[in-house]
Amino acid sequence: MPCWTCWCPPHASYLDSSAFEDLGMIMWVVGVTWGAVPGPVNDVVPSVNGPHNVAVIAHRKKSLGEGLPELRRALAVHGVPDPTWYEISKSKEATTLAEKAVAGGVSLLIIWGGDGTIQRCLDAVTGRDIAVAVVPAGTANLFAANLGIPDDVGTAVRIAIYGDRRPLDVGVLNGKRFAVMAGVGFDAHMMLIADGGLKERWGQLAYVWAAIRATRIASQRVTIAVDGSSWFAGQAAGILLGQMGTLTSGLVAFPNAVPDDGQLEVAVITADTWTHWLRVLYRLISGHPERSPLARTTRGSTVDIALDQATPYELDGSPRKAKKRLRASIEPAAITVCVANSAVASWRP
């Protein structure tokens, strides 16, 4: 077991205890089928039905249904036959094109791709009077899963055109925005291993392999302050910052996360052997992360992290260069996102 000490203010919650039990549980962990869990929907603004001034940013290497021709057909059916159209081959190319779309006065930006593509568009759309819609064509698609947006082209387009507009918070880590989660240590190492050709070839299985490899990383001394008060000091292998609650493959790390409450969820993981990581994984899959003795959680609006050594971090699945100090914060109601409503649910061709 790792050696760590910590001081927690009254608002922090502890993930109490129970042990991983036997080999049968390990086999169940490997064989379980995971499903995504949509997050709660609070304040929404009804959309104005009908066509909008629409731009599309499409990652041409991402696939869903019949591909981009199906997206064009679905838009035409709903009154958008000729949107402003941008195609990219790498997620980082989306930033400049999102800025161009915003400068062109679009009212609706549709993103065809995964969480990395969405993250690259955040700076351009934050604080703007623009609705963002997602067609989840990526690998993990956590943003869409947390908001209940299905991996179906036709339904995703109907949500974009006729769905409600919901203001959402965004997280900020070292000056870079994220919409779902950011991670330091284990989580970032996993993304580095899965990034590139591995996830293109294997899809979500790439994350399973990457997670196994990432359990080899050593824990290190970490100190964390939340809202200006010392919260954790000790050995840790990973830190997770959540704007939403659902992880890859539907695992729920933060059951009470709400994406428009002005708070970041914070977890620190103290696992340092493969059996520890199996215990953490088992508790996630069983739906009771609060029972793990190897993690602690809290929430707040600012988080300051100091590490003994420079460590990689990730934003919505996109790895970033190693840092020793990180500062996270929240921007309330920073973006407007298209979400499903009764009109979308009851639509018939």
Backbone hydrogen bonds, N-H to C=O, Kabsch-Sander energy under -0.5 kcal/mol:
donor,donor_aa,acceptor,acceptor_aa,energy
4,W,2,P,-0.6
5,T,233,A,-1.3
12,A,9,P,-1.8
13,S,297,T,-1.6
15,L,295,A,-0.9
16,D,14,Y,-1.0
16,D,290,E,-1.1
25,M,22,D,-0.8
26,I,22,D,-1.2
27,M,23,L,-2.3
28,W,24,G,-1.9
29,V,25,M,-2.6
30,V,26,I,-2.1
31,G,27,M,-2.0
32,V,28,W,-1.6
34,W,32,V,-0.5
39,G,146,N,-5.5
42,N,40,P,-0.6
45,V,165,R,-3.0
49,N,47,S,-0.8
54,V,52,H,-1.2
55,A,108,L,-2.3
56,V,84,T,-2.9
57,I,110,I,-2.6
58,A,56,V,-0.6
58,A,86,Y,-2.8
59,H,112,W,-2.6
60,R,58,A,-0.9
60,R,88,I,-2.5
62,K,59,H,-2.0
63,S,137,A,-0.6
67,G,64,L,-2.6
70,E,67,G,-0.9
71,L,67,G,-1.3
72,R,68,L,-2.4
73,R,69,P,-2.2
74,A,70,E,-2.6
75,L,71,L,-2.3
76,A,72,R,-2.2
77,V,73,R,-2.3
78,H,74,A,-1.2
79,G,76,A,-1.7
80,V,75,L,-2.9
84,T,54,V,-2.4
86,Y,56,V,-2.6
88,I,58,A,-2.6
93,E,90,K,-1.6
94,A,91,S,-2.1
95,T,92,K,-0.7
97,L,93,E,-1.1
98,A,94,A,-2.7
99,E,95,T,-2.0
100,K,96,T,-2.0
101,A,97,L,-2.4
102,V,98,A,-2.4
103,A,99,E,-2.4
104,G,100,K,-1.4
105,G,102,V,-1.7
106,V,101,A,-1.6
107,S,53,N,-2.3
108,L,53,N,-1.7
109,L,131,A,-2.9
110,I,55,A,-3.0
110,I,108,L,-0.6
111,I,109,L,-0.5
111,I,133,A,-2.8
112,W,57,I,-2.7
112,W,110,I,-0.6
113,G,111,I,-0.7
113,G,135,V,-1.6
118,I,114,G,-1.9
119,Q,115,D,-2.7
120,R,116,G,-1.7
121,C,117,T,-0.7
121,C,118,I,-1.3
122,L,118,I,-0.7
122,L,119,Q,-1.0
125,V,121,C,-1.4
126,T,122,L,-2.2
127,G,334,A,-3.2
128,R,125,V,-2.0
130,I,128,R,-1.8
131,A,107,S,-2.4
132,V,336,T,-2.6
133,A,109,L,-2.8
135,V,111,I,-2.8
137,A,113,G,-1.5
137,A,135,V,-1.4
138,G,113,G,-1.0
145,A,141,N,-2.3
146,N,142,L,-2.6
147,L,143,F,-1.0
148,G,145,A,-1.0
149,I,144,A,-2.7
152,D,150,P,-1.8
156,A,152,D,-2.6
157,V,153,V,-2.2
158,R,154,G,-2.0
159,I,155,T,-2.4
160,A,156,A,-1.8
161,I,157,V,-2.4
162,Y,158,R,-3.1
163,G,158,R,-0.6
163,G,159,I,-1.4
164,D,339,V,-1.7
165,R,45,V,-4.4
166,R,164,D,-0.6
166,R,337,V,-3.1
168,L,335,I,-3.0
169,D,259,P,-2.7
170,V,331,E,-1.6
171,G,178,F,-2.5
172,V,329,S,-2.5
173,L,176,K,-3.1
174,N,327,R,-2.6
176,K,173,L,-1.8
178,F,171,G,-2.6
182,A,241,L,-2.5
183,G,314,E,-1.7
184,V,239,I,-2.6
185,G,312,P,-2.0
186,F,184,V,-0.6
186,F,237,A,-2.0
189,H,185,G,-2.7
190,M,186,F,-2.4
191,M,187,D,-1.9
192,L,188,A,-2.3
193,I,189,H,-2.1
194,A,190,M,-2.2
195,D,191,M,-1.9
198,L,195,D,-0.6
199,K,194,A,-1.5
200,E,196,G,-1.2
201,R,197,G,-2.2
202,W,198,L,-2.6
203,G,199,K,-1.8
205,L,202,W,-1.4
206,A,203,G,-1.6
207,Y,204,Q,-1.0
208,V,204,Q,-0.9
209,W,205,L,-2.0
210,A,206,A,-2.5
211,A,207,Y,-2.3
212,I,208,V,-1.9
213,R,209,W,-2.2
214,A,210,A,-2.5
215,T,211,A,-1.1
215,T,212,I,-0.6
216,R,213,R,-1.5
217,I,214,A,-1.8
220,Q,236,A,-2.4
222,V,234,G,-3.0
223,T,306,A,-2.2
224,I,232,F,-2.8
225,A,304,D,-2.4
226,V,229,S,-2.6
227,D,302,T,-2.5
229,S,226,V,-1.8
231,W,224,I,-2.9
232,F,224,I,-1.9
233,A,5,T,-1.1
234,G,222,V,-2.3
235,Q,3,C,-0.8
236,A,220,Q,-2.3
237,A,269,I,-2.6
238,G,269,I,-1.3
239,I,184,V,-2.3
240,L,267,A,-2.8
241,L,182,A,-3.2
242,G,265,E,-2.6
243,Q,180,V,-3.1
243,Q,241,L,-0.5
244,M,180,V,-1.8
247,L,251,L,-4.5
250,G,247,L,-1.4
251,L,248,T,-1.4
253,A,245,G,-2.0
253,A,251,L,-0.8
254,F,245,G,-1.5
257,A,254,F,-1.9
261,D,258,V,-1.2
264,L,300,G,-3.2
265,E,242,G,-2.9
266,V,298,T,-2.8
267,A,240,L,-2.4
268,V,296,R,-2.2
269,I,238,G,-3.0
270,T,294,L,-2.9
271,A,294,L,-0.5
277,W,273,T,-2.1
278,L,274,W,-1.9
279,R,275,T,-1.9
280,V,276,H,-2.2
281,L,277,W,-2.7
282,Y,278,L,-2.7
283,R,279,R,-2.0
284,L,280,V,-1.9
285,I,281,L,-2.7
286,S,282,Y,-2.6
287,G,284,L,-1.0
288,H,283,R,-2.2
291,R,288,H,-1.8
292,S,289,P,-1.5
295,A,292,S,-0.7
296,R,268,V,-1.8
297,T,13,S,-1.5
298,T,266,V,-2.0
300,G,264,L,-1.9
303,V,328,A,-2.6
304,D,225,A,-2.8
305,I,326,L,-3.1
306,A,223,T,-2.6
307,L,324,K,-2.9
308,D,221,R,-1.5
311,T,323,K,-2.5
313,Y,320,R,-1.0
314,E,183,G,-2.5
315,L,318,S,-2.2
316,D,181,M,-3.0
318,S,315,L,-2.1
320,R,313,Y,-3.0
323,K,311,T,-2.2
326,L,305,I,-2.3
328,A,303,V,-3.2
329,S,172,V,-2.2
330,I,301,S,-0.8
331,E,170,V,-3.0
334,A,168,L,-1.1
334,A,331,E,-0.9
335,I,168,L,-2.1
336,T,130,I,-0.7
337,V,166,R,-2.6
338,C,132,V,-2.6
339,V,164,D,-2.6
345,A,341,N,-2.3
346,S,342,S,-2.2
347,W,344,V,-1.0
